[in-house]
Amino acid sequence: MATTRIPLPQPSRPPATTPGDHAARVAALARLHAEVSACVRCVAAGFIPKARPIFRGAIGNRVMVVGQAPAALTHEQPAPYSGASGRTLRAWLARAGFDDGALHGRFYLTSLTKCFPGPSTGGKGDRAPSAAEVALCRGHLDREVALVQPELVLALGRLAATALLGPAPLAELVGTLRPAERAGHPFLVLSLPHPSGVSRWLNEAANRARHEAALALLAEERVRREL
């Protein structure tokens, strides 16, 4: 399947910043992380019983991963994508030429909502966060993007991809590289299916071809941007 690249008028690397600007962004991100860690908006609204926000990253991370929501906690200080979904995602990244430490060492890891939304009512997998929950958390993601200033965002699954790019079937987005903007910051979005084992999207041959095209684009970006 042919890959689709939609040009975005931006430099391949972000503009140089002064030491003072960098220090200010580092301090601002630390404040944001503290604020998000203390957030109880979805608890107050009755969506979840307890807030346990999960995210990870720093100023200087040039790739941002945006999922729909964290998985269930497995230990007291969890890292995003440390379970089965993370193993699948690392395998995909390896196929695009990234080393095994890239995901947790060089990528900013976040999601539309920052807390585990609970199990699916259908009995398989996790519940997808509602539009109201995503709206409550939108300001956090906006500020993350504005401060981290990623060049490339990997959107995992339909919910994350359409939140960044607008309504469209996932099949139209995977295998393309599209421009987007959030909080005044332009970036490129490369959409991938959700790495959850519950997802059946990759069962179809046409979708597997789209996925291969997406990983080929990611490999090209890794080389072109020296990620």
N, C-alpha and C positions, 0 to 999 in steps of 0.2 A: 504493500500500500504506500502511495506517495505521501510524503510529509508536507505539511503546510506551514509556511512561515509568513506571518503578517508583519511587515516592518514597523518598528517604533522609532521615531526620531529622537534617539538619546545616545549618549556615548556608551561604548562598551564597558567602561568603568565609571563609577560615580565621580563627580567633580571633587577635586582635592579640598580638604577642609583644614582649617587652622587648628593648632593644638587646643586653643581655647574652645572652639566650637565642638571638637571631639569630646573634650572633658565635660562640656555642658550636656551633651547628648548622653554620655555615660551616666552622669548624675541624674538626668531626667528619666532615663530608663530604669535606674535603680528605684527611683520614687514610684514609677509606674508599677514595677514588679511588686513593691510593698503594698501598693494600693489594690492591685489585682488579688494578691494573696489574702487580703483582708475583706474582699468583696463578698457580700451575702445577698446580692440583689435577687438571685433566683430562689434562694431560701425564703426570703421575705415574700416573694410572689407565689410561693407554694409549689414551685416546680420540682425542687429536690429537697431531701431532708437535711443535708449537710453539705456545706461548700468545702471542696478540697481542690483548689485550682492547680492545674498542671501545665507548665510551659517551661521553656529553656532557651537561652540564647543571650547574645551580647551585641553591642555595637561593633560593627566590622564584619558581621555575618552577611555574606553577599547573596546567599540563598535562604529563602524562608519557606518552610513547609507549613501549609495550612490544611488541617483536617476539619472534620465536623465537630468533634468533641473527644476528650480523652477517654481511654478505656477505664475499666474498674481498677481501683488501687490494689496493688499486690504487696506493697511494703510502705513503710512510713515516709521515705523520701524517694518517691518514684521519679524516673526520667521518662519523658514522653517516648512512645514507641520502643519500650523496653521489653514488650511481650511478643506474641506471635505476629502481630501486624508489623512490628518493627523489624522482625527477622525477614519478613517478606519484602518490606521496603528496602532494607539493606541489600537484599539479593537483586532487586531491580536496579538499585544504584550501582552495584558492582557490574551489572551488564552494560551500564553506561560509562564504565571506566573509573568510577569513584572508589577510593580505598575504603576499608571497612570502618574506619574511624570518622569518616566525613560526616555522617548523619548527626552524631552526638558531639562532634568536635568542631565542626565548621558551619553547621546549618542552624538557623533560628527555628525553633519548633513551637508551633502554637496551633490554635484552632478557633473556629467561629465562636464556640463557647468553651470556657476554661475548666469546667467541672464535668465529672461523669454523670450523664443524664439518667442512668438507671437501665435495667434490662428491658428488652423489647417485650411488649405485651404479648407478642406472638410466640415467645419462648425461645427464640433464636437470636443471638447477638444482642447488641445494645440498642436502646431507644434512640431514634434520631431526635436531636433537639428541635423544639418547635420554633416557628417564626418569631414568637414573642421572646423566647429565650435568646435567640440569635440577636434580636434587637437590643435586649438588655446588655449584651456583651459587645455590641458593635463598637462602642467607643473605645474599649480596650484594644481591639484589633486595629482600629484606625490609628491610635497613638503608637502602637508597636510599629506599624508600617512607617509612620512619619518619622520616628526616631531611628529605627534600624536602617531604613532606606535600602531595602533589598533590590538587587538587579533582576533576580529571577525568583518567581514564586511557584512552588509545586503545589497544586491544588489537588487534594486527595478526595475523590468521589464527587458525585453530582452536586451535593449540597454545597460543598466548598467551592467547586468550580463555578456554579451559577451565581453564588453570592459575589464572586469577584468579576464575573464576565457577563452576567445577565442570563435570563432564561434561555435554555437550549438543551436538547437531549445530550447526554454524556457522549454518545457516539459521534456527535458533531464537534466535540471539543477535544477529545483524546486524539492525539496525533497532529495537533496544531500548536503553534506558538503564537499567542495573541497579546496585544497591548492592553494594559489596564491602568487605572489610576485610583488611588485611595488616599484620602487625606492630603491631596495635593502632590503626592509622589507618584511618578510614572514607573512602571515596571512591566516585565513580561510574565505571562502566566502560561505554564505548561501543565495541562490537566492530565491526571492519571486516575485509573479506577481506584476504589478504596482497597487497601491491602488486607482488609478483614477476610478471614476464612469463610465468613457467612456469605460474602458477595458471590453471586453467580454470574456476574457480568462477563467474565473471561471464559465462560463455558462456550460462547459462540465464536466460531472461527473468525468471523469478520471483526469482532471486538479484539480478539488476540492479535490480528494484523494491525489494528489501530494502536494497540498497546506497544507493539514492536516499533511502530513508527514514532511513537512518543519517546521511547527510550533512545532511538536513533537521533532524534532532535536534541534530547538531553545530552547525549554524548557529544554532539556538535557544539552545543553551548559550553560544555565543560572545556573543550579544547579552545574554542574561540575566545572565551573569557578567562581562561586559565584559572578555573575554579578549583 
